[in-house]
Amino acid sequence: MKRLFEFLCTDGHYSERLVDDSIRTIECPTCGKDATRLVSSPQIKLEGITGAFPGAYDRWERVRAEKLKEEQKRNAF
């Protein structure tokens, strides 16, 4: 399976390439020297205070509000 990885050559050129998981070095597209694969941080965004995923909390809040509305309707009769 191919994935997008970042590579850094000995001259300091950064590049990205879609390669197999087993590939550790490529030829630098800028200078032609060997470029090694970097370990990159994942691109996720967490809520600052609690560390919760914003989408999951928003969904929970929406479902909770809907359930409360339904309960209020049932209790009104």
DSSP file (Angstrom, degrees, kcal/mol; ACC not computed):
  #  RESIDUE AA STRUCTURE BP1 BP2  ACC     N-H-->O    O-->H-N    N-H-->O    O-->H-N    TCO  KAPPA ALPHA  PHI   PSI    X-CA   Y-CA   Z-CA
    1    1 A M              0   0    0      0, 0.0    20,-0.8     0, 0.0     2,-0.3   0.000 360.0 360.0 360.0 132.6    0.0    0.0    0.0
    2    2 A K  E     +A   20   0A   0     18,-0.2     2,-0.3    19,-0.1    18,-0.3  -0.689 360.0 176.3 -92.0 141.6    1.4    3.4   -0.9
    3    3 A R  E     -A   19   0A   0     16,-3.0    16,-2.5    -2,-0.3     2,-0.5  -0.921  35.9 -99.2-137.1 163.3    1.3    6.3    1.5
    4    4 A L  E     +A   18   0A   0     -2,-0.3     2,-0.3    14,-0.2    14,-0.2  -0.749  45.8 175.6 -88.1 123.5    2.6    9.9    1.4
    5    5 A F  E     -A   17   0A   0     12,-2.4    12,-2.3    -2,-0.5     2,-0.4  -0.901  27.1-125.7-125.8 155.5    5.9   10.3    3.3
    6    6 A E  E     -A   16   0A   0     32,-0.4    32,-2.8    -2,-0.3     2,-0.3  -0.798  25.9-165.1 -97.3 143.6    8.3   13.3    3.9
    7    7 A F  E     -AB  15  37A   0      8,-3.2     8,-2.1    -2,-0.4     2,-0.4  -0.945   8.4-161.0-129.0 150.0   11.9   12.9    3.0
    8    8 A L  E     -AB  14  36A   0     28,-2.3    28,-2.3    -2,-0.3     6,-0.2  -0.997  10.5-152.4-132.4 127.4   15.0   14.9    3.9
    9    9 A C  E >   - B   0  35A   0      4,-1.8     3,-1.6    -2,-0.4    26,-0.2  -0.411  34.9-100.1 -92.6 174.1   18.3   14.7    2.0
   10   10 A T  T 3  S+     0   0    0     24,-0.9    25,-0.1     1,-0.3    -1,-0.1   0.705 122.4  57.3 -67.7 -20.4   21.8   15.4    3.4
   11   11 A D  T 3  S-     0   0    0      2,-0.1    -1,-0.3     0, 0.0    -3,-0.0   0.456 122.1-104.7 -88.6  -1.2   21.8   19.0    1.8
   12   12 A G    <   +     0   0    0     -3,-1.6     2,-0.4     1,-0.3    -2,-0.1   0.633  68.3 148.5  91.3  15.3   18.6   19.8    3.7
   13   13 A H        -     0   0    0      2,-0.0    -4,-1.8     1,-0.0     2,-0.3  -0.715  34.0-150.1 -84.4 128.6   16.0   19.6    0.9
   14   14 A Y  E     +A    8   0A   0     -2,-0.4     2,-0.3    -6,-0.2    -6,-0.2  -0.761  23.0 165.4 -94.8 143.8   12.5   18.4    2.0
   15   15 A S  E     -A    7   0A   0     -8,-2.1    -8,-3.2    -2,-0.3     2,-0.4  -0.982  25.6-140.6-151.3 159.9   10.3   16.5   -0.4
   16   16 A E  E     +A    6   0A   0     -2,-0.3     2,-0.3   -10,-0.2   -10,-0.2  -0.940  22.8 173.9-120.9 145.3    7.1   14.4   -0.2
   17   17 A R  E     -A    5   0A   0    -12,-2.3   -12,-2.4    -2,-0.4     2,-0.8  -0.994  35.1-122.2-152.2 146.5    6.5   11.3   -2.2
   18   18 A L  E     +A    4   0A   0     -2,-0.3     2,-0.3   -14,-0.2   -14,-0.2  -0.808  54.4 148.9 -87.9 109.2    3.9    8.6   -2.5
   19   19 A V  E     -A    3   0A   0    -16,-2.5   -16,-3.0    -2,-0.8     2,-0.0  -0.855  49.7 -83.7-137.7 168.7    5.8    5.3   -1.8
   20   20 A D  E >   -A    2   0A   0     -2,-0.3     3,-1.2   -18,-0.3   -18,-0.2  -0.335  44.1-110.7 -68.3 157.6    5.3    1.8   -0.3
   21   21 A D  T 3  S+     0   0    0    -20,-0.8    -1,-0.1     1,-0.2   -19,-0.1   0.789 115.3  59.7 -60.1 -29.0    5.7    1.5    3.5
   22   22 A S  T 3  S+     0   0    0      2,-0.0     2,-0.4     0, 0.0    -1,-0.2   0.653  79.5 101.9 -79.0 -15.2    8.9   -0.5    3.1
   23   23 A I    <   +     0   0    0     -3,-1.2     3,-0.1     1,-0.2    -4,-0.1  -0.566  37.2 166.6 -74.6 125.2   10.8    2.4    1.3
   24   24 A R        +     0   0    0     -2,-0.4    13,-2.5     1,-0.3     2,-0.3   0.668  62.3  32.3-110.8 -26.6   13.2    4.2    3.6
   25   25 A T  E     +C   36   0A   0     11,-0.2     2,-0.3   -18,-0.1    -1,-0.3  -0.975  58.8 176.0-134.3 148.9   15.3    6.2    1.2
   26   26 A I  E     -C   35   0A   0      9,-2.3     9,-3.1    -2,-0.3     2,-0.5  -0.864  41.2 -90.1-136.5 171.9   14.7    7.9   -2.2
   27   27 A E  E     -C   34   0A   0     -2,-0.3     7,-0.2     7,-0.2     6,-0.1  -0.768  47.6-112.9 -85.7 130.2   16.7   10.1   -4.6
   28   28 A C     >  -     0   0    0      5,-3.5     4,-1.5    -2,-0.5    -1,-0.0  -0.429  16.7-145.9 -63.3 128.7   16.3   13.8   -3.8
   29   29 A P  T  4 S+     0   0    0      0, 0.0    -1,-0.2     0, 0.0   -14,-0.0   0.714  95.3  47.8 -70.2 -18.1   14.5   15.4   -6.7
   30   30 A T  T  4 S+     0   0    0      3,-0.1    -2,-0.0   -17,-0.0    -3,-0.0   0.922 132.7   5.1 -86.9 -49.8   16.5   18.7   -6.1
   31   31 A C  T  4 S-     0   0    0      2,-0.1     3,-0.1   -18,-0.0    -1,-0.0   0.572  89.6-120.6-117.0 -12.8   20.1   17.5   -5.9
   32   32 A G     <  +     0   0    0     -4,-1.5     3,-0.1     1,-0.3     2,-0.1   0.427  68.5 127.0  87.9  -2.1   20.0   13.7   -6.6
   33   33 A K  S    S-     0   0    0      1,-0.1    -5,-3.5    -6,-0.1    -1,-0.3  -0.298  72.1 -76.6 -80.3 171.6   21.5   12.7   -3.2
   34   34 A D  E     - C   0  27A   0     -7,-0.2   -24,-0.9    -3,-0.1     2,-0.4  -0.489  44.9-162.1 -70.0 136.1   19.9   10.1   -0.9
   35   35 A A  E     -BC   9  26A   0     -9,-3.1    -9,-2.3   -26,-0.2   -26,-0.3  -0.983   7.6-145.4-120.0 131.1   17.0   11.4    1.1
   36   36 A T  E     -BC   8  25A   0    -28,-2.3   -28,-2.3    -2,-0.4   -11,-0.2  -0.692  24.0-103.4 -98.9 150.4   15.8    9.5    4.2
   37   37 A R  E     -B    7   0A   0    -13,-2.5     2,-0.3    -2,-0.3   -30,-0.3  -0.459  35.5-143.8 -71.8 138.3   12.2    9.1    5.3
   38   38 A L        -     0   0    0    -32,-2.8     2,-0.7    -2,-0.2   -32,-0.4  -0.684  14.5-120.1-100.3 155.0   11.2   11.3    8.2
   39   39 A V        -     0   0    0     -2,-0.3     2,-0.3   -34,-0.1   -34,-0.0  -0.875  39.5-162.1 -91.9 114.7    8.8   10.5   11.1
   40   40 A S        -     0   0    0     -2,-0.7     3,-0.0   -34,-0.0     0, 0.0  -0.669  18.9-112.6-101.4 152.5    6.1   13.2   10.8
   41   41 A S        -     0   0    0     -2,-0.3     2,-0.1     1,-0.1    -1,-0.0  -0.579  40.9-104.5 -78.3 145.5    3.5   14.3   13.3
   42   42 A P        -     0   0    0      0, 0.0     2,-1.2     0, 0.0    -1,-0.1  -0.369  25.1-123.0 -69.4 150.8   -0.1   13.4   12.5
   43   43 A Q        +     0   0    0     -2,-0.1     2,-0.3    -3,-0.0    -2,-0.0  -0.629  60.8 132.2 -96.6  75.4   -2.3   16.2   11.3
   44   44 A I        -     0   0    0     -2,-1.2     2,-0.5     2,-0.0     9,-0.0  -0.878  45.8-141.4-121.8 157.7   -5.1   16.1   13.9
   45   45 A K        -     0   0    0     -2,-0.3     2,-0.3     6,-0.0    -2,-0.0  -0.973  16.7-169.5-124.5 120.8   -6.7   18.9   15.8
   46   46 A L        -     0   0    0     -2,-0.5     2,-0.2     7,-0.1     7,-0.2  -0.762  34.8 -98.0-106.3 153.9   -7.7   18.4   19.5
   47   47 A E     >  -     0   0    0      5,-2.7     4,-1.5    -2,-0.3     5,-0.1  -0.519  38.2-127.4 -67.6 135.8   -9.8   20.8   21.6
   48   48 A G  T  4 S+     0   0    0     -2,-0.2    -1,-0.1     1,-0.2    -2,-0.0   0.795  94.5  36.2 -62.0 -37.6   -7.3   22.8   23.7
   49   49 A I  T  4 S+     0   0    0      1,-0.1    -1,-0.2     3,-0.1    -2,-0.0   0.951 130.6  19.9 -87.0 -52.3   -8.6   22.3   27.2
   50   50 A T  T  4 S-     0   0    0      2,-0.1    -2,-0.2     0, 0.0     3,-0.1   0.704  90.9-127.0 -94.7 -20.5   -9.8   18.7   27.4
   51   51 A G     <  +     0   0    0     -4,-1.5    -3,-0.1     1,-0.3     2,-0.1   0.563  58.8 146.5  83.2   7.8   -8.1   17.1   24.5
   52   52 A A        -     0   0    0     -6,-0.1    -5,-2.7     1,-0.1    -1,-0.3  -0.395  59.7-102.1 -76.2 155.9  -11.3   15.8   23.1
   53   53 A F     >  -     0   0    0     -7,-0.2     4,-2.1     1,-0.2     3,-0.2  -0.682  27.9-141.7 -76.8 124.1  -12.0   15.5   19.4
   54   54 A P  H  > S+     0   0    0      0, 0.0     4,-2.5     0, 0.0     5,-0.2   0.878  97.9  51.7 -57.5 -41.7  -14.2   18.5   18.5
   55   55 A G  H  > S+     0   0    0      1,-0.2     4,-2.1     2,-0.2     5,-0.2   0.897 109.9  48.9 -63.7 -40.2  -16.3   16.5   16.0
   56   56 A A  H  > S+     0   0    0     -3,-0.2     4,-2.4     2,-0.2    -1,-0.2   0.901 112.8  47.2 -67.2 -41.2  -17.1   13.8   18.5
   57   57 A Y  H  X S+     0   0    0     -4,-2.1     4,-2.8     2,-0.2    -2,-0.2   0.921 110.9  51.5 -67.3 -42.8  -18.1   16.2   21.2
   58   58 A D  H  X S+     0   0    0     -4,-2.5     4,-2.1    -5,-0.2    -1,-0.2   0.904 111.7  47.6 -60.3 -41.0  -20.3   18.2   18.8
   59   59 A R  H  X S+     0   0    0     -4,-2.1     4,-2.6     2,-0.2     5,-0.2   0.927 111.9  49.3 -65.8 -44.5  -22.0   15.0   17.7
   60   60 A W  H  X S+     0   0    0     -4,-2.4     4,-2.5     1,-0.2    -2,-0.2   0.918 111.4  49.9 -60.5 -43.4  -22.5   13.9   21.4
   61   61 A E  H  X S+     0   0    0     -4,-2.8     4,-2.1     2,-0.2    -1,-0.2   0.897 111.6  48.1 -62.7 -41.8  -23.9   17.3   22.3
   62   62 A R  H  X S+     0   0    0     -4,-2.1     4,-2.0     2,-0.2    -2,-0.2   0.924 113.4  46.5 -65.7 -45.5  -26.4   17.3   19.3
   63   63 A V  H  X S+     0   0    0     -4,-2.6     4,-2.3     1,-0.2    -2,-0.2   0.901 112.1  51.8 -64.0 -41.0  -27.6   13.7   20.1
   64   64 A R  H  X S+     0   0    0     -4,-2.5     4,-2.3    -5,-0.2    -1,-0.2   0.911 108.8  49.9 -62.4 -42.9  -28.0   14.6   23.8
   65   65 A A  H  X S+     0   0    0     -4,-2.1     4,-2.0     1,-0.2    -1,-0.2   0.891 110.5  50.6 -63.4 -39.9  -30.1   17.7   22.9
   66   66 A E  H  X S+     0   0    0     -4,-2.0     4,-2.2     2,-0.2    -2,-0.2   0.907 110.3  49.4 -64.3 -42.0  -32.3   15.6   20.7
   67   67 A K  H  X S+     0   0    0     -4,-2.3     4,-2.3     1,-0.2    -2,-0.2   0.905 110.0  50.9 -64.7 -41.1  -32.9   13.0   23.4
   68   68 A L  H  X S+     0   0    0     -4,-2.3     4,-2.3     2,-0.2    -1,-0.2   0.899 109.3  51.5 -63.1 -40.1  -33.7   15.7   26.0
   69   69 A K  H  X S+     0   0    0     -4,-2.0     4,-2.1     2,-0.2    -2,-0.2   0.925 110.3  48.5 -61.1 -45.9  -36.3   17.2   23.5
   70   70 A E  H  X S+     0   0    0     -4,-2.2     4,-2.3     1,-0.2    -2,-0.2   0.904 111.4  49.8 -62.3 -42.1  -37.9   13.8   23.0
   71   71 A E  H  X S+     0   0    0     -4,-2.3     4,-2.3     1,-0.2    -1,-0.2   0.891 109.7  51.3 -64.3 -39.7  -38.1   13.2   26.8
   72   72 A Q  H  X S+     0   0    0     -4,-2.3     4,-1.1     2,-0.2    -1,-0.2   0.882 109.6  50.4 -65.3 -37.7  -39.6   16.6   27.4
   73   73 A K  H  X S+     0   0    0     -4,-2.1     4,-0.7     2,-0.2     3,-0.4   0.925 111.8  47.3 -65.1 -44.2  -42.3   15.9   24.7
   74   74 A R  H >< S+     0   0    0     -4,-2.3     3,-0.7     1,-0.2    -2,-0.2   0.884 112.8  48.7 -64.8 -38.6  -43.2   12.6   26.3
   75   75 A N  H 3< S+     0   0    0     -4,-2.3    -1,-0.2     1,-0.2    -2,-0.2   0.678  99.2  68.4 -76.5 -16.4  -43.4   14.1   29.8
   76   76 A A  H 3<        0   0    0     -4,-1.1    -1,-0.2    -3,-0.4    -2,-0.2   0.760 360.0 360.0 -73.6 -24.8  -45.6   16.9   28.6
   77   77 A F    <<        0   0    0     -4,-0.7    -1,-0.2    -3,-0.7    -2,-0.1   0.471 360.0 360.0 -81.4 360.0  -48.6   14.6   27.9
